[in-house]
Amino acid sequence: MVTMNGRCDVEAPHHLTLRAPKETSPDSARPAQRTLTSRGSLNQSRTRSFVLSSVLLAAIIFPFVISPLAANERTKTDSQAVETTPFRPESGTFAPLEKAHTYRGELVFVDHPNRRGSIRVQGSGKFRMNEPHPFALLPYGIVRYHAAPADLRDIPIGTVLHISAFLPPDPSTSSVPVLPVNNKTKDANHGRGVGIFPAENHALLVEDEPSHCQRNGLSWKLKEVQIKSQTGTLIASRQPKDNANGNLVEETLSVDAATRIWRGRECLLIENLIDEGNWPADGTKSLEGQSVHLGITWKPTLGGVFTRFHVSDIWMDDAALKNAAQRQTEIHKAFIRARWMPAWVDAVEYGKFGRATITATLFGGMAPSLYADLKPGITALMNGAENTLKHTEGGTAGPTQMAARGRLLDVKQIASAPPIGSSGIQIRFETDLITEGMRPKRVVKVRPESWPDVHLPREEYVGNGASNLDERFPTPAIFPTY
């Protein structure tokens, strides 16, 4: 997703190219015989009258016959244009997930302070040859790992992710390379395939395999396992948990002695399944469609296989995945309490002498208990932030030093089914000293006074007045070209 020039130049398809009518020379249009008999002249006059009458009649009837057809064609063309035109989000609004371009690939690089990284996108060719493709999170972009809220720093390199993304909202400030809008339709050549460098590189949703399956009501059904010396393959297919029939695509996935098997609260190894007789020590065994959740990664494969993913984790039951989700949720809750809750400013009501009331919508994807800490009447702090969610002021004593202090006047649920990225919760915050950065459509961060007042590492806030432009707006120069 990397084509962000702000416009889309579309060439007419080859079969619709318009050609100018062929010119006719005066000599070829000249009649072979100029002298006509009077009878011939009369016949010619009658013929011309008939032709003229026919043309006039056609001119009256033709529009009524062709209009419905033309209208249908226009409607079809307009509908196709809506479906194929890439969507570019606007500042201050949450982009709809249904308009996102989705792709899958291996996480190969993370710049977590700037909420960006690179993914090796899966195409139809040789996976290992695909160069890492940069992506950045939208300010309200959500990360899910082990079916729970997460930050990019929580996801191990090599994890296979599902990404739903859009064109950059503002190409001029994109922190990742901007590519042609139609880049996802281009063949990368050298056996790599189409679609591995999409222009849609600003992510609304980044999720690992179990998170993706849980959100879509899917699970993996294991058909058979083949093992030799605790190394082997699984044949499995991803399908609805309700066992609904569909077009199932089987995949061959590798496993090895490092693959973790989670059963309830137990963490097992392949050798444990072999000792129990559930898997063979050497050979092939049918698993009869056993339903599980898989954690999927990638690593180089023997035998010249173009694309084969690796199973890092197997959750044998829902209880096992629930435990994994709870662990990850606690990690993320501690992270948000230290870095504050992000939000978007909807409106500012200015008073006298620096007093103001800020209305803001909290971003989504957090644990419910974090939102529950924000209650009407409590003392809270609000600080400006960049689109990377870095605090604009870190201060020698942490972000609290420069933040606006006040109280929450109101906390209300404004949407019962908010779009992904939004919590649907709106707050009204009153302060007697508003600071820079709290303007409509700008990102802010909020902390209830009950949350810990910690000092952040230098890379997670913008320098106090001494920062350069690249710190506020990271450039794509960090990403190598291959």
N, C-alpha and C positions, 0 to 999 in steps of 0.2 A: 504494500500500500504506500506507494512512494511517488505519486505524480501530482504535485501541488502547484501548478502555475496559475491557478485561479481562473482558467478558462478552458473550454473544450472546443477544439477545432475539429469539425467532423467533415470528412470527405464523402462525397456521394458514392454509394456502392457502384461497382463497375457496370452492373446491369442496368443502372438508372442514369448513367451518364448521358446528358443531353447533347445531341449533335445538331449542328446547323444544317438547314436544308441545302441540298446540292444545287449550285448555281446552274442555270440553263443558258446556253449561248443563244443569241438572237437568231442565228442561222438554223439551229435545230428546232426552234419554235416556229419558224416561218413555214406556212403551208407549201406543199410541193406544187400545187397548181393554184395560181392567183385568180384565174378567170373562171367564174361560175355562171352557169345558165340561169335565166330568171327563175325557172322551176327549182333549180338547186338553191337559189337564194331564198325562195319562199319556204322550202323545206328546212333550210338552216334557221330561218327566223322562227318557225314553229318550234323547232327543237330547242332553241334558246329560251323561248317563252316557257316551255315545259320544264326545262332545267331550273329556270328562275323561280317558277312556282313551287317546285319541289324543295328548293333550298329554303324559301320563305317558310314553307310548312314545317320543315325539319327544324328550323330555327325556333319555331314556336313550341313544338312538341318535345324536342331533344332535352332541354333542361329539366323538364318534369320527369323524364325517364331516367336520366343519368344522376340527378341530384341525390336520391336515396343511396345509390351505389357509391357515389363519391363521398357522401357523408359517412357511410360505413367504413370506407377505406381510410378516411381521415381519422375516424375514431380508433380504428385498429392501429394506425401508425402512431397516433398520439399516445395510446396505451403502451405500445412497445417502447416508445421513447421514455415514458415514465419509468418502466421497469428496468431499462438498461442504463439510464443516466445515473452515474455515481452520485451519492448524497454527500453534501458538504454541510456539517453542523454549523450552527450560528451561536455566537457567544450569548450566554444568558438563557439558553434553552437546552433541554435534555434531548439528545438525538434518539429517535425510535429504533429499537433493536431490529425490527423487521426490515429496515432499510440498510442494514449493515452488510458488508461483504465478509464472508467467513472463510477461514482456512485453518489448516492444521500443520504443525511442525515441531521441531526440536528446539528448545531454548538453548542458545549457545553463548549468550553474553547478557549481562545485566549491569546497568548503571542505576542502581536503586535510588540514590539521592535525587536524580532527575527523572525518575519514573519512566525509564526507557530501556531498551535492550535490542537483541537481535534474535531472530528465529530462522531456522532452516526449514523453509516451507516445503511441504510434500507436494510433488508434482507427479507426472506420469513417467518420468525418466529415472536416471540414476541419482538416488537421494544424496549420496555422499558428495556428489559434485555440485550440489546447489550451494551457492555462496550465502552466508548469513544475510538475512533481510532485516533492516532496522525497523523498529516500531516504537511508538510512544503512547503512554496512557493519556486519555482525555482527563481533565481535572476531576471529573466525576466518574472516571473509569473504575471498574471493579475487578479485583483479582480474587479468584477462588482456588483453594488448594485443599485437597482431601475433603471436599464438600463443605468447606468452611471459609469465612473471610480470611484474606491474606494480603500480604504486601509482596512485591516482586522479590525482596530479599529472602523470603521464606521458601522460594521454589528452587530446588537443586538444578544446576546446569545439566542438560541432557533430558530433562522432563519433556514429554510430548504434550503440547498445549493446543487448545482450540481457541481461536481468536476471532472476535466479531469487531470489525473496524470500519472507519470512514476516511474520506479525504481530510487533510488537515483543515481545521476551521480557518486558519490564517496562514497561508503558505509562507508569508514573509517572516514569520516568527517560528516556523516549524523547527523542532530540535532534531529531526531526522531528515534524511534526503527527500527532496520533492521530485516525484517522477511524473511522466506523462499520465494523464487521466486514464487512458486505455491500456496501461501497462500490463494488466492482468490477462489481456487477450493475446499478448505477444509470446512467441516461442523463444525460449532462452537459448536454443541451439545446443550443440554438443551433448545431445542425449538427455537434456535436463527437463524438457517439457514446457508446457504452457502454464502460466499463472503463478510462478514462483516468486515474482517480484511485483505484487500488486501495489497500486498507488494508494490504496486504502490502508494507511499505516498508523492511524490514530485510533487506538483501541478503546471500545466501550466495555468489552468483557474479555477477560483472559482467564481461562479455566483449564485445570488438568482433567484427565480422563474420568475419574470418579465424580468430579463436580459436574462435568458435562452430562454424564449419564444420569445422575440424580435429577438434574434440572429438566431433562427431557424424558424421564420415566423409562430409562433404558438399563439394561444389564448385559453382561457378557455370558454367553452359554458355551460351556466347554464341551467339545465333541470328543477329543482324544488327546492323550499325552504320549510322547515318545521320549524315553530317557536312556542315557548311557553315561555312567560315571557322574551322576548328578547334573548332567548337562543335557539339554534336549529342546523339544519344541512342544507348543500347544497349538491345536487347531480349534479356533473359537470364532464366534460371530456375535456382533453387537445387535441386540434386538429388544423390543418392548418387554417390560417385566411381566405384562399380563399375558405373555405368550401368543400375542396376536400374530397371525401369519403375515409375511411380507416378503419383499425381495431381500433375502439375507445374503450377505457377502462374507464368506469365510476368510479368515486371516490366519497365517502361520506366524506365531510369535515365539521368540526364543526365551528360555529360562535357564538358570544356572544355580550353582550352590549358594549364591548371594541373594537369590530371590527370597523375599520375606513373605511368609504365609501367616495371615492374621485370622484367628478363629476365636470369637468371643474376646476375652482379655488375654489370650495366649498369642505369643509370637513364635511361629514355628519355622523350620527350615525344610527343604526338600527331603533331607534324610529322615526327618520325623515322619513325613507322609509315607516314605518307603517302608520304615519300620512298622507302621500301622497297617501296611498292606493296601493303602489307598492308591498309591502310585507304584509302578513297577521299578525294580532296581535296574533292570536292563530289558528294554523292549517297549512295546506299545500296549496301551490299555484304553478302552473306551470309558469316557466319563459321563456318557449318557445325558448330555445337555445340562450339566450342573450349572446353576446360576451363581455368578460371583461378580465382584467388582475388581477391576484391574488398574494398577498403576503402571503406566507405560512410559518407557524411555527409548533411547536409541543408542546403539554402539556398533562399531564395524562388524560385519558379518563375513564368515568364511564362505567359500564356494562361489564367489562372484554374484551373490544375490543382490539385486539392485536396491530393493527396499524391504527390510524386515525389522519390525520393532521388537523391543525387549520388554519383558515383564519384570518390573522391579518389586511389585507388591501384589499379593492376591488377598482380598478380603472375602473370606468364605461365607460370611453372613452379615446381616444388617447391623447386628450388635458390634461387630468388629469395626465397621466403617463409622459407626456412631462414636466409638471411642476415639478414633483418629480425628474425627471432626471436632470433638470436644477439646482435645489437646491443641489443635490448631486455633480454635476459637479463643482459648485463653492466651495464646501467644499474641494474637492480633488485638485483643482487648488491652493488654499491657502496652502494646505499641501505640494505639490510639490515645490512651490516657497520657502517654508521655509526649506525643506529637500534636494532640488536640484534634477535635472533631472538625472536618472541613465542611464548608457551606458556601452558598452563592448569595450575594446581596441582591435582593429584589427591589428594595426602595430605601431611601434615607429621608427622614424628616429632620430638618435642621432647626435648632433652637437658638438661643442667645449664648454668647460667650463660650462657644465650643460644645454646647450641649446638643445631643442628637439622639434620635431613635432609629435603629437599623432593623429592617425586616429582612430575614434571610431564610433560605430553604436548605436544610441539612442534606448532605449527600447520603446516598444509600449504601447498602452492602455491609453494614456493621451489625454487631450483636445487639439484640433488643435491649439488653441491660445497659448499654452505653447511652442509648437515647433516653432511657428511663431516668438517668442521672440529671437530665436537663428538665427542671421543673419551674413553673412560674414562681417568682418571688425570690429565687436564690441569687446569690452573688456569683457573677461570672466575669470572664475576661474574653476579649475579642482582639485578634491581631490580623493585620493584612497578610496575604499570602500570594505567591505566584502560581501560575498554572501548573507548575511542578509540585505544588503544595508545600514548597519551602516557605518558612516564615520570612517576611520581608525585613523584619528586624529581630535579630537574635539577642543583642545586648550582652554586655559582659556578665550579667546576672540572669541570662536566659531570656526567652521571649516575653516572660511576665514583665520584665523591666520596661518595655516599650509599649505594651498592650494597653488598650482602653479597658478600664474597669467600670463595671456597672451592675445592673440586675436584669433578670429576665422578666419582662412584663407579661408575656404570653407565650405559651407553647401549645400548638394545635395541629391536628392531623387535617391537612387540606386535600388529601387525595387518598381514597381507599385502595386504589390499585395504581400506584405511581409507576412511571416508566423506570426501567433499569437505570441506575445511576442516581435516582432521587429517592429519599426516604419518605417523601410525602409529608414531612413534618416541617412546619414553619415556626420560627421564633421571632419575637420582638424584644430587642435588647436596647436598654436606655443607658447612656453614659453622659457624664458631664464634661468629657474631654475626648472628642472624636479624633482619631489619628488618620494619617494619609493611608489610602488603600481601601477604605471602606466606602466604596462607590458602587452604584448599580452595575450588575453583571461582573463585578470583581469577586475573586475568591478570598474568603476569610477563614480563620480558624477560631473555634470557640472552646473554652475550657471552664467547666464548673469549678468553683473554688475548692471543692472537695477532692478534685483530682490532684495527683502529685505535681509539685512545682519543681521540675528538673531542668538542667542545662543541657542543650542539645550539642552534638558534635558539630564542628565548624562546617562540614560539607552540607549540613541540613538547614542552613539559613543563609540569607543574603546579607553580605557585609553591611554594617551600619554606616551608610553614606560613602563608604570607601570602595564599594564593589564596582566592577566594570560591567559593561553591557552584556558580555557573554555569561556572566553569572546569573543575571536575571533571565536572559533568553539564551540558553545553551545552543551552540551551533552544531550542525551535523558533522563538523570536521573530525570528530572523534572516531567516526566509523570509517574503516579502511575500504579502499576499492581494490578489487581483485582482477 
